[in-house]
């Protein structure tokens, strides 16, 4: 088996996402240990629908989830050949790969969120668009002064920019193309020009960490390059704040590198579904597909 772990970004979380990890014997203890690296009320915030989607909370909590699941898989001997992360999930990916200690990932997630909040213009956000040719999405975005933040496929992208422009664009795409549109619960225009001032500052925080040789390479979201060293990791993670993520290409490169199984370590299954749609011949599952981590481990062991 050549396993590629997929670590999710914002949008897929829910107020009850840690409920199963609290009670599963495979994750309960490690969740408690890792959560102690965050604010004392972090898990209380995670269960509060009024607070869990706020950027400053959501980013560390999503990294906490991915790292907890990754640690449980590693304890059962499940090792990844590659790791890829979607937005803030790429930061967690370096923890899953063994290149950063968990406490550093959680600290950096907080700093990342703080910087994005500090530099984000007011009344900005992100819009997911599906069911329209990518070229048409890009043309419509340019006409409205917003940017393509993530390219997920030939008819699937996420846009970033001022909320008024995104809402107007949604009306146009819905009327003209019958697009499926979702205004994401994200209040920053991630992966777009508006966050360029945050890039250099985040790079300083990244460079200050105790990087180590990872057990698995990470696929960079901005260009799908294979990252194995500190300098490249710092550059790609910092530039990612203001640069389009090429997620479809990331999935393609994972397959080109020999991936035979995809597994999503987040609370949802959006990345797993995208991987399955793009590469239907490769087994893909998410933790959300199983009643327990033990069930996921048994499934993964079938592909050894």
C-alpha positions in Angstrom: 0.0 0.0 0.0 1.1 3.5 -0.8 -1.1 5.7 1.3 -1.7 9.4 0.9 -3.3 11.1 3.8 -5.6 14.1 3.1 -5.9 16.8 5.7 -8.9 19.1 5.4 -9.3 22.9 5.6 -12.1 25.1 6.9 -15.7 24.5 5.9 -16.0 20.8 6.7 -16.1 21.1 10.5 -19.3 21.0 12.7 -20.0 21.8 16.3 -20.1 18.2 17.3 -17.0 17.1 15.3 -14.9 16.1 18.4 -17.7 14.0 20.0 -16.6 10.8 18.4 -12.9 11.4 19.1 -13.7 12.0 22.8 -15.3 8.6 23.2 -13.3 6.4 20.8 -10.6 4.5 22.8 -8.1 5.0 19.9 -8.3 8.8 20.1 -9.6 9.9 23.5 -6.3 10.1 25.3 -4.3 11.7 22.5 -7.1 14.2 21.9 -6.8 15.2 25.6 -3.0 15.5 25.4 -3.0 17.6 22.2 -6.0 19.8 23.2 -3.9 20.8 26.3 -1.7 22.7 23.9 -4.6 25.0 23.0 -6.7 27.3 25.2 -8.3 25.5 28.2 -11.7 25.9 26.7 -10.8 24.9 23.2 -13.0 21.8 23.1 -15.9 23.8 24.6 -15.5 26.3 21.8 -15.4 23.4 19.3 -18.9 22.4 20.5 -20.3 25.9 20.3 -21.9 26.7 16.9 -21.6 30.4 17.6 -17.8 30.2 18.0 -16.4 27.1 16.3 -16.5 28.6 12.8 -14.6 31.8 13.7 -11.2 31.8 11.9 -9.2 32.1 15.1 -10.8 29.0 16.5 -11.4 26.9 13.4 -7.9 26.7 12.1 -6.3 25.3 15.3 -9.3 23.0 15.9 -9.0 21.5 12.4 -5.3 20.9 12.9 -6.1 19.3 16.3 -8.6 16.9 14.7 -6.2 15.8 11.9 -3.2 15.4 14.3 -5.3 13.3 16.7 -6.5 11.0 13.9 -3.0 10.8 12.5 -1.5 9.8 15.8 -4.2 7.1 16.3 -3.4 5.6 12.8 0.4 5.8 13.5 -0.1 3.9 16.8 -1.6 1.1 14.7 1.3 1.0 12.3 -0.5 2.8 9.5 2.2 4.9 7.7 1.7 7.4 4.9 3.8 7.5 1.8 2.6 11.0 1.0 0.6 13.7 2.8 -1.5 16.5 1.3 -3.5 19.2 3.0 -6.2 21.6 1.9 -5.6 25.2 3.0 -4.8 25.1 6.7 -4.8 21.3 6.4 -1.4 21.7 4.6 0.0 23.0 7.9 -1.4 20.0 9.7 0.1 17.8 6.9 3.6 18.6 8.1 2.7 17.3 11.5 1.2 14.2 10.0 4.4 13.8 8.0 6.6 14.1 11.1 8.3 17.3 9.9 6.9 19.4 12.8 5.9 18.4 16.3 2.2 18.6 17.1 2.6 21.5 19.5 4.4 23.6 16.8 1.5 22.9 14.3 -1.1 24.0 16.8 0.9 27.1 17.6 1.4 28.0 14.0 -2.3 27.4 13.2 -3.1 30.1 15.8 -0.6 32.5 14.3 -1.8 31.8 10.8 -5.4 32.6 11.8 -4.3 35.7 13.7 -2.4 37.1 10.7 -5.2 36.3 8.3 -7.7 38.1 10.5 -5.4 41.1 11.0 -4.9 41.7 7.2 -8.3 40.6 5.9 -10.4 43.4 4.6 -13.8 43.8 6.4 -16.8 42.1 4.9 -14.8 39.5 2.8 -15.1 35.8 2.5 -15.1 32.8 0.2 -17.6 31.2 -2.3 -17.6 27.7 -3.5 -18.8 27.2 -7.1 -19.6 23.9 -8.8 -21.2 22.9 -12.1 -19.6 25.6 -14.3 -16.6 25.3 -16.6 -13.5 26.5 -14.8 -12.7 29.0 -17.6 -16.2 30.5 -17.2 -15.7 30.7 -13.4 -12.4 32.5 -13.9 -13.8 34.9 -16.4 -16.7 35.8 -14.2 -14.5 36.2 -11.1 -12.2 38.5 -13.0 -15.1 40.6 -14.1 -16.3 41.1 -10.5 -12.8 41.8 -9.1 -12.6 38.6 -7.1 -10.0 35.8 -7.3 -9.9 32.1 -7.7 -8.5 30.8 -4.4 -8.7 27.1 -5.0 -9.0 25.1 -8.2 -10.6 21.8 -7.3 -11.5 20.5 -10.8 -12.7 21.3 -14.3 -16.0 22.7 -13.0 -15.3 23.3 -9.3 -13.5 26.2 -7.7 -13.5 28.4 -4.6 -13.4 32.2 -5.0 -12.2 34.8 -2.5 -12.9 38.5 -2.2 -15.3 41.2 -0.9 -18.6 39.6 0.2 -20.7 42.1 -2.0 -18.8 41.0 -5.1 -19.1 37.3 -4.2 -22.8 37.6 -3.6 -23.3 39.5 -6.9 -21.2 36.8 -8.7 -23.3 34.1 -7.1 -26.5 35.6 -8.5 -25.0 35.8 -12.0 -23.6 32.3 -12.0 -26.8 30.9 -10.6 -28.9 32.6 -13.2 -26.7 32.1 -16.2 -25.2 28.7 -15.5 -27.3 27.0 -12.9 -24.3 26.7 -10.7 -24.2 25.1 -7.3 -23.1 27.8 -4.9 -22.1 27.8 -1.3 -21.0 30.9 0.7 -18.5 29.3 3.1 -18.4 30.1 6.8 -15.0 31.8 6.4 -14.5 35.5 7.0 -11.2 36.0 5.3 -10.3 36.0 1.5 -7.7 33.2 1.9 -5.3 32.3 -1.0 -5.8 35.7 -2.7 -4.0 39.0 -3.1 -5.7 40.6 -0.1 -3.5 38.6 2.3 -0.1 39.3 0.7 0.9 41.5 3.7 0.6 38.4 5.9 3.0 36.2 3.9 6.4 37.5 5.2 5.2 37.6 8.8 4.0 34.1 8.7 7.3 33.0 7.1 9.1 34.3 10.1 6.9 32.2 12.5 7.4 29.1 10.3 11.2 29.6 10.1 11.5 29.8 13.9 10.1 26.3 14.4 12.2 23.2 15.1 11.8 21.5 11.7 13.0 17.9 11.4 13.3 15.3 8.6 9.8 14.1 7.9 8.9 10.5 7.5 6.8 11.3 4.4 7.0 14.1 1.8 4.2 16.7 1.6 2.6 18.0 -1.6 2.6 21.8 -1.8 -0.8 23.2 -2.5 0.4 26.2 -4.5 2.2 24.2 -7.2 1.9 20.5 -6.3 5.7 20.3 -5.8 7.0 17.6 -3.5 8.4 19.2 -0.3 10.9 17.5 1.8 13.0 20.3 3.4 12.5 23.2 5.7 13.2 26.0 3.3 10.7 24.8 0.7 8.1 24.1 3.4 8.5 27.6 4.9 8.2 29.2 1.4 5.2 27.2 0.3 3.2 27.4 3.5 3.7 31.2 3.7 3.1 31.9 0.1 -0.1 29.8 0.3 -1.8 32.5 2.3 -2.0 34.7 -0.9 -1.6 32.2 -3.7 -4.2 30.0 -5.5 -4.2 26.4 -4.3 -4.1 23.9 -7.2 -5.9 21.1 -5.4 -6.8 19.1 -8.5 -3.1 19.1 -9.5 -2.2 18.0 -6.0 -4.4 14.9 -6.3 -3.0 14.2 -9.8 0.6 14.4 -8.5 -0.3 12.1 -5.6 -1.3 9.4 -8.1 1.7 10.1 -10.3 3.9 9.5 -7.2 2.4 6.0 -6.7 -0.5 6.5 -4.3 -2.8 3.5 -4.2 -5.1 4.5 -1.4 -6.4 7.9 -0.2 -7.6 8.5 3.3 -9.0 11.7 4.7 -8.2 12.4 8.4 -10.8 15.2 9.0 -14.3 15.3 10.4 -15.9 15.3 6.9 -15.5 13.6 3.6 -15.2 16.5 1.1 -11.6 15.8 0.2 -12.3 12.1 -0.1 -15.2 12.8 -2.5 -13.0 15.0 -4.7 -10.3 12.4 -4.8 -12.8 9.7 -5.8 -14.3 11.9 -8.5 -10.9 12.7 -10.0 -9.4 9.2 -9.6 -12.3 6.7 -9.4 -10.0 3.7 -9.8 -8.2 4.3 -6.5 -9.7 3.3 -3.1 -10.8 6.4 -1.1 -12.3 6.6 2.3 -12.6 9.2 5.1 -12.8 8.7 8.8 -16.4 9.9 8.6 -17.2 6.7 6.7 -16.5 4.5 9.7 -18.1 4.1 13.1 -14.7 4.0 14.8 -11.0 4.5 14.2 -10.6 0.8 14.6 -12.9 0.2 11.6 -10.8 2.6 9.5 -7.6 0.8 10.5 -9.1 -2.5 9.5 -10.0 -1.1 6.1 -6.6 0.4 5.6 -4.9 -2.9 6.6 -6.6 -4.6 3.7 -4.4 -2.6 1.3 -1.0 -3.5 2.9 
